Amino acid sequence: MNVERYEKQGRVGGGSYGEVYRAVDRWTGSVVAIKVVNLELSNEELLSIQKEISVLRQVRSPFVTSYHDSFLHGSQLWIIMEYCEGGSCADLLRTERLTEAHMAVILRDVLQALVYLHAENKIHRDIKAANVLLCKDGSVRLADFGVAGQLHVQCKRDRAFVGTPYWMSPEVIKQSGYNTKADIWSVGILAYELAMGEPPYADLHPMKVLHLIPRNPPPQLPSSYSPAFRDFVAQCLTRDPLRRPSASELLKHKFFKHAGSTSLLAAVLATRSFAKTRPPKKRPADVTTAEAPWWDFGSLRTTPVEAPVSDPLGTTITPRVWRQNSSVPSNDATIVQLPGP
């Protein structure tokens, strides 16, 4: 029986879908991660899990988390994955300040993952620090394909409104049709997040952010960062997706000219101090108690809810949103569906 092959050793994380455990494969002696999914979920959440497994089965890249197996155990689905001992970049940002050299290694390897995925006509659609995992040796893995999309030869654009608002590109928010260049915008926001500790507008209600991103100029890094890094972020955040560089083009950017090896990240992980973890992010002052469940980067509820929200321009809209269920910021994907035109 498959379940007897794995010895769970401890919980390392969790979300609305279930728990993640560190485990040992008794057959090989290797350490793996087990995502234990409760099957008593909504159809939407089960479809998301099904999509993630389908994508991971097709993906073979050293820059993407490896999928090993999945099987049913009672009312649970066990997904066996590569175990990344270093946790996520979001975890790392809570304890460490990264240098540009560290960020260059992370961003370079994320772009390597995207070169592979985009060549397969796949869009990740949820790139952020929480979905970039680190191994003990400093190697980088892009993870969480629950909202990934597949472009087809006949249709090279998508209109699905999925992802996490703070990292969404303007064309995704406007539902004007997008392609793999939407991931590049998210890489730019990831770069900003790695540098500043959080994405732009992190102190604002996500529905406000959905209105601000298409209207405001793209965010910029402060002048304290190098011209090369600032230009890299500016290139990623080019508003016109037709003028936005591809992942392969960005790998040639001067910012990566002196990027070191993953051993730089391994050294950070080896000396990481968990004692100086920053406190959880506070809820913005403009979010009322009634709106509180909307604000965080958290997990999905099982059913959509209707709730009117006033945007900064004073217009009231009523979107369908899978409301998030955690009062402490986490980083699972948000799936939002706005009314059509």
N, C-alpha and C positions, 0 to 999 in steps of 0.2 A: 504494500500500500504506500502511495507517494508520501503521505503525511508522516509515516514512520522514518522516512529518509532524513528528515530535518529535525534538529534539536533547537528549539527556541531558547535564547539565552537572555533576552531582555527587550523591553519596549524602547524604541528609539524615536518614535514620533507617532502622530495620528492626525486625523481630520474627520470630516463628516462621513467619509466612505468607510473608515475603519482605523485599524492600527498598523504600524510598521514595526517589525521586530528584527533584531539581529539574530542570526541562527547559523548553525554549522551543518553542512552537508555531510552526513555520516559516511556516504559512499566515497567522497573525494577528500574530506577533511577541510574543504574550503569554507570561508565565511560568506554568507549570502544575506540578502535582505528579503524578508517576507512581508508582503502587503496583504493583510487579512481583511477582506471586504465583507461586510455584512450585506447579505443579499436582500434584506428587507428595506430596499431603497426605492425611490421613484423610478419610473421608466427612463426619465432624462438622465439620472445619475448612472443607472445601469448601462445605458447606451454610451455614456462617457467612458466608463470602465472598459466596455467592449471595444470601443474605438482605440483606447490606449493600447490594449493588448494586440489588436490587429496591426497597429502601426509598428509597435516594438518588434513583432514577429518578422516584419519586413526589413527592419533597419539593421545594418551591419556596419558600424562605424566605431573607431576607438574613441570618438568624441561624444558618443551617446551612451546612456546607461544600457547595459546588456540585459536582455530578457532571457531567462532560462526555462521557465515552465509555468504552467498554471493548472489548477485542478480544483474540484469541489471537495469540501470536507464538511459534511452536514449542511448547515445553512450558511456556510461561509465559502468564499472563493479565495484561495491562496494563490498569490502571484509571486513567483520566485524571481528575484532580480539581483543584479550586481550590488554588492554592498560598498558604499562610499564612506569610508571611516571619517573623513574630514567634515561631513555634514554639508550644508548648503552655504553659498556665499552670503546669504542673508544672516545665517548663524554667525559667520565669521565677522560680519560688519558690526555685530553687537559687542564684540570683544576687541577688535583690532582696527587700527587705522591703516589702510593700504597705501603703499606708494604707487607712483605711476608705473614702475617696473612690475609690481604685482598685478596691477590692473591690465597691463598690456598682455601678460601671459593669459589671464582669464578671458579677455575679449578676443584674443587671437584664436584660442581654442574653441570658443563659442562660434566664431565665424567659420572655423574649419568644419564644425558640425553642420552649419547652415549651408556651406558649399555642397556638402553631401546631400542634405535633405532637399535643397532647392533643385539640384540636378535630378532628383526623383520626383519633382513636382509636388513636394510636400511643404506645407506651411506650418510652423510650430504654433504661432498665434498666442503664446503666453510666455514670452521670454522675459525673465526678471531674475533677480539674485536668488530668490527662493527656489527657482527651478534650475539653478546651476550648482551641481554637486562637485565635491572635491574628494579625491582619493588620498590615502596616506602619503603617497609619493608625489603629491602635488598635481597629478593629472586631473583634467577638467572633464566633466560629463554634463551634457545637456539632458534634462530629465522632464518628466510629466508631459505626456502627449495626449492628455484627456480631451483637449479641444483642438488638436491638430487637424489640418484640412488637407485634402488631396485635390490638386488641380487636374483637370482632364485635358487631353489634347484638343478637344473641340471647344473647351471653355477654359481660358487661361486666367479667369478672374473669379473672385468669390465675393459674396455679399453678406455672409453670416456675421452677426454682431457678437463676437465672443472674445474672451481674453480677460484682462484685468484693467479697469479704466485708466489708471495712472500711466500705464505703459502702451496704451493703444495709439495707433497712428491716426491722423486726421481722416484719412480715407476710410478706415474701418468704422470710425464713429459716424461719419456721414453716410455710410452704406452706399458709397458711390461706385463700389467695385474695386477690388484690390487683388494684389498678387503677392509674390514672395518679398517684394520690397516693403511690405508691412512689417515683416520681421526685422528689417534693417532699422526702421524707426525705433523699434523696441530695443535693439542693441544700443542705440544712442541713449535711450532712457536708462538702460542697464548701466552704461558707462557713467552717466550722471549719478545714479544710485550708488555705485561703487565709490565714487569720489566724495559725494556729499552725505552718504549714509542713508538716504531716502530719495524717492523719486520726486520730481517737481510736483508742487501742489499737494504734497502729502498731508498738509494740515487742513485741507479743504474736504468738504463733502464730495463723494465720488460723482454725484449727479451734477454738481457744479463743474467738476473737472471735465466731464463729458461735453460741456458747453464751452469751456475755456480753451481746450486743446485745439479745436478747429479754428478758433477766432484769434487767438493770441500768437505773437511771433514765437518760433521755437525757442525753448530754454537754452541758455548758454552757461558754460562753466565760468567761474570767476577768473580774473586775470592772474591769480596766484598759481594756476596750473600752466604747464608749458604750452607754447603756441601749437605744437604738434598735436597734443592731446585735445586742446580746444578745437582745432580744425577737424580732427577725427569726429568728435561729437557733432560739430556743425554739419559735416558731410552726411552723417547718419540721419540727422534731423532736417534734411532738405525737405521742404514742404511738398514739392512736386515729386511724386514717386517716379515719374519718367526721368527726372534728373538725379534721383537718389542712386548712389552707387550700389552695385551688387556686392555680395559677400566676398567673392573672389577678387573684385576690384579693391575692396577695402583692405584686404590682406596685404596689398602692396603699398599701403599708406606709410608715410614716414614715421608715424607713431610706433610702428612695429619694427623699425630698422634695428633697434638695439634691444628688442625684447629678449629676455633670457629664457632659460629652460624652466620646466616645472619644478625644479629643485628649489627655486625661490619660494614657491608656495609651500613646499614640503617643510622648509625651515620655519615658516610662520606657523604652520600647524603643529610642529614639534614643540614650539615654545609658547603655544597659545595659553593664555591665562583665562580660565572660566570664572575666576573670582571677580573680575572687573566687568562683568556683563552689564550693559546699560539697562536701565529699567524699561519696561514696556512703554511704547509710545502712548501718550495721552490723547484722549479724544479731543478733536478741535472744539473750541469754545462755541462755534456757531452751529453745532449739532445738538439738537434738543434731545431730551430723554426719549421722546416718542420716536425720533429718527435714529436713535443710537444703534439699533441692530444693522442699519444700513452701512454705518461707517466702520470699516476695518478692511483688511485685505483677506477676509476669512473664508471659511468653508461654505458650501452651498446647502441651503435647506432643501427638503425633498419636494416642496411644492412652491410654485410661483405665487407671489402676492401682488395685489394692486395697491398702489399708494401714490397719491398726488404729491409732487415735489415742485417747488417754485425755483426756477433757474435765476441766475444773477440779473437777468433782464426783466424779471418780474412776471414771466409767463409761467402758467401752471401746466405741467404735462403729467400724464399718467402712464408711465412705462410698466411693462411686465418685467419683474426682476426676481430672480431666485435669491431671496434675502439671505444674508450670511448669518451664521449662528454663533459666532464667538465674540465675546466682549474684549478679548485681547487680540491685537493684530497678528494674524497668521498670513499665509500666502497662497492659499488654494485659488484656483481660477474663479472668476466671476463670470457668469453667463447672463447677458442682458438682452432683452428683445424690446426695441422701441416700436411704437406704432409706425406703420408704413406711411409714405407720403399720401 
